[in-house]
Amino acid sequence: MLSPRIRLTALACAAASVGALLISATPASAEAPKEACTGLYNARIVFWAMTCSEPGEPMIGGFATWRNVPIKFDKTDTGNATVQTSNYLRVTPNTERSVAAENIEIGLYAEKTGKTTNTYGPRWTELTTSGGRTKAITAGVNPTKADKRNHTYMTVRQDRGNQWDVLYDFNKVGSTTHQLKVPRGRSNRVDVGLEVMGPKYTDVPAIASRMQFLDENRTWKRVESRNTARSVTLPACGASHKPPNCFTTKLTNATSFTQWSASKPRRQAAALAGPAAAVRSAPAAKPASRGTAPEPDVFNGVDQKALQACMEQDPDACLETVPGLADCVVSARLCNAAALPDTPQPAPQEEGEGEQVTATQIRERAASAFDVNAGDVIVTASPAQRTGLASASRGDGYGSDEVWTVSSRQSTPGLQHSDQRFDGFTARYSAATGALLDACWGQTCDQ
């Protein structure tokens, strides 16, 4: 999890730029949001290989897909340094007043939590001007396994009001509460890409992100490439810039945003290979036997056999080719019978599992992440059921029946890329793996 103190640097470096980007409503137009991209994704210690796109028309949905590739960390003691890799989709529904407005982020997060342990899995976050909240996603097939399986990340505006539902593998896993109204004038923004903290300790193979947006006619479209900006804050790998402090990136194609491939190699050989398109077509590992009744042929109007075949081969095309899927994601929101949120999943087998994370370790990690004094952080241990989390004995993927609950009333920036501060935070971590389960900061903790 990224230190907000470092996240502050990201925006501090471009505070003047972001301030200058406050805009008033204008007729809808499409252009590459270059200033916004470089202003938001630019720091000395956090590194990005990010794309930012402006569709040029009101957007009511964002979609991205990539495979659970194996992200590796050096088995070395990194002290208090935060080492994390994340690949995420971020939708900002309204950029009329500010490029750094309320937004929804959903993606894959891998973090080094000790010398020989790490956490890996999806989560979604809502960022607002009054605070924020984040929650791990434990639904889906093998969400915490680097098995090269395709997963999909999506957020769709609700039919009534201004809030958005969040979907993982075509099933709803949450909803926002504080998003702004989609403007009738200037279009909103959709970002996707790679974020790395501690690049010298991390090896990230090519992650091939494929992205689309949903227009007001409920048609999924690709953004034109000319309306996409990039912020790549490590040099391109080559003879002059060698791993581990470099990125390899490639945007396909020249006409429409089809795929953004980004990697952060640890060795020179991987850098020379470049961001191979084969990541998208690589065979996925078969999921473990679920031990449940067979999925129906049709679920909420969706052809399930066609969906599973599409998920394995080309999930970017599923919304167009799988009968019933496009209608389901904007109506029923539960479309994938094989990955329902209430379906038990096998608990993740973490490297180094069995070494319980101590209260001291969690206190220090949370204090660093939320930029507060560790001496004022309260840590308590509770059974998962008491904290509103499902028991791991039912296979929820948390890895332990016990969680660490961490809280503080100190002023904190939360987990946001912003210089704004909020009153207090509460976060919960797995006692077995140290993985962040959920968190809130500011006024969202009271709602």
Buried (B, 14 or more C-beta within 10 A) or exposed (E): BBBBBBBBBBBBBBEEBBEEBEBEEEEBEBEBBEBBBBBBBBBEBBBBBBBBBBBBBBBBBBBBBBBBBBBBBBBEEBEEBBBBBBBBBBBBBBBBBBBBBBBBBBBBBBBBBBEEBBBBBBBBBBBBBBBBBBBBBBBBBBBBBBBBBBBBBBBBBBEEEBBBBBBBBBBBBBBBEBBBEBBEEBBBBBBBBBBBBBBBBBBBBBBBBBBBBBBEEBEBBBBBBEBBBBBBBBEEBEEEEBBBEBBBBBBBEEEBBBBBBBBBBBEBEBBBBBBBBEBBEBEBEEBEEBEEEEBEEBBBEBBBEBBBBBBEBBBBEBBEBBEBBBBBBBBBBBBBBBBBBEBBBBBBEBEEBEEBBEBEBBBBBBBBBBBBEBEEBEBEEBEBEEBEBBEBEBBBBBBBBBBBBBBBEBBBBBBBBBBBBBBBBBBBBBBBBBBBBBBBBBBBBEE
